[in-house]
Amino acid sequence: MFVLVVRFRTARGKEKRVEELFKKARVNVHKEEKNLLIYDLHHKIGDSAEILLYERYRDRKDWEVTHKSKPYIKELLAELPKYIEGDIIREEYELVEFD
């Protein structure tokens, strides 16, 4: 399993707009991407401008080839920079599977 963790900070007062962008993308993600198992947006406790996006895929190819090529993801990635401050931090992980 492949996991992507994305962290960023929304611009002041733009938290709801960022939520709307991800909500719109999430509807399509769940309809079209069967190998995307988890796609959840989180606010940091005590600081709702700090955002963490957690994505889990069956394998890395599902993210690289399928997810990144979808028009709704391209639209999200084009719009998101308008509503954030600073850098977007992306971290990639592999799930440790216990027998």
C-alpha positions as CSV (number, residue, x, y, z in Angstrom):
1,M,0.0,0.0,0.0
2,F,1.1,3.5,-0.8
3,V,0.3,6.5,1.5
4,L,0.6,10.2,0.6
5,V,0.5,12.8,3.4
6,V,0.2,16.4,2.3
7,R,0.4,19.3,4.7
8,F,-0.2,23.0,4.1
9,R,-1.5,26.2,5.7
10,T,-4.6,28.0,4.4
11,A,-4.6,31.7,4.0
12,R,-6.5,33.6,6.7
13,G,-10.2,33.1,6.3
14,K,-9.9,30.7,3.4
15,E,-10.4,27.4,5.4
16,K,-14.0,26.9,4.1
17,R,-13.0,27.6,0.5
18,V,-10.3,24.9,0.8
19,E,-12.8,22.5,2.3
20,E,-15.1,23.1,-0.6
21,L,-12.4,22.4,-3.2
22,F,-11.5,19.1,-1.5
23,K,-15.2,18.1,-1.0
24,K,-15.8,18.6,-4.7
25,A,-12.7,16.5,-5.6
26,R,-13.6,13.8,-3.0
27,V,-17.0,13.1,-4.6
28,N,-15.2,12.3,-7.9
29,V,-12.4,10.4,-6.2
30,H,-14.9,8.0,-4.6
31,K,-16.9,7.5,-7.8
32,E,-13.9,7.0,-10.1
33,E,-10.9,5.7,-8.2
34,K,-11.6,2.3,-6.8
35,N,-7.9,1.8,-5.8
36,L,-7.9,5.0,-3.7
37,L,-8.9,3.6,-0.3
38,I,-8.7,6.7,1.9
39,Y,-8.9,10.4,1.0
40,D,-9.4,12.4,4.1
41,L,-8.8,16.1,5.0
42,H,-7.9,17.0,8.6
43,H,-7.6,20.3,10.5
44,K,-5.0,20.6,13.2
45,I,-6.6,20.7,16.7
46,G,-6.3,24.3,17.9
47,D,-5.3,25.7,14.5
48,S,-7.9,25.1,11.8
49,A,-5.7,26.8,9.1
50,E,-3.2,23.9,9.4
51,I,-4.4,21.2,7.0
52,L,-3.3,17.5,6.6
53,L,-4.5,15.4,3.7
54,Y,-4.2,11.7,4.1
55,E,-4.4,9.5,1.0
56,R,-4.0,5.7,0.8
57,Y,-3.8,3.7,-2.4
58,R,-3.4,0.1,-3.3
59,D,-0.1,0.9,-4.9
60,R,2.0,3.9,-5.9
61,K,1.0,3.5,-9.6
62,D,-2.6,4.3,-8.7
63,W,-1.5,7.7,-7.5
64,E,1.1,8.4,-10.2
65,V,-0.8,7.2,-13.2
66,T,-4.5,7.4,-12.3
67,H,-5.1,9.9,-9.6
68,K,-2.8,12.7,-10.8
69,S,-4.2,12.5,-14.4
70,K,-7.8,13.1,-13.4
71,P,-9.3,16.4,-14.5
72,Y,-10.8,17.1,-11.0
73,I,-7.4,16.7,-9.4
74,K,-5.8,18.9,-12.0
75,E,-8.5,21.5,-11.2
76,L,-7.9,21.2,-7.5
77,L,-4.2,21.6,-7.8
78,A,-4.6,24.7,-10.1
79,E,-6.9,26.4,-7.6
80,L,-5.3,25.4,-4.3
81,P,-2.3,27.8,-4.4
82,K,-4.7,30.8,-4.4
83,Y,-5.9,29.9,-0.9
84,I,-2.7,28.8,0.9
85,E,0.3,30.3,2.6
86,G,3.8,28.9,2.3
87,D,4.8,25.6,0.9
88,I,2.9,22.4,0.3
89,I,4.7,19.5,2.0
90,R,4.3,16.1,0.5
91,E,5.5,12.9,2.1
92,E,5.3,9.4,0.7
93,Y,5.0,6.3,2.8
94,E,4.6,2.5,2.4
95,L,2.2,0.8,4.8
96,V,3.8,-1.7,7.1
97,E,1.7,-4.8,6.8
98,F,1.8,-7.3,9.7
99,D,1.1,-11.0,9.0
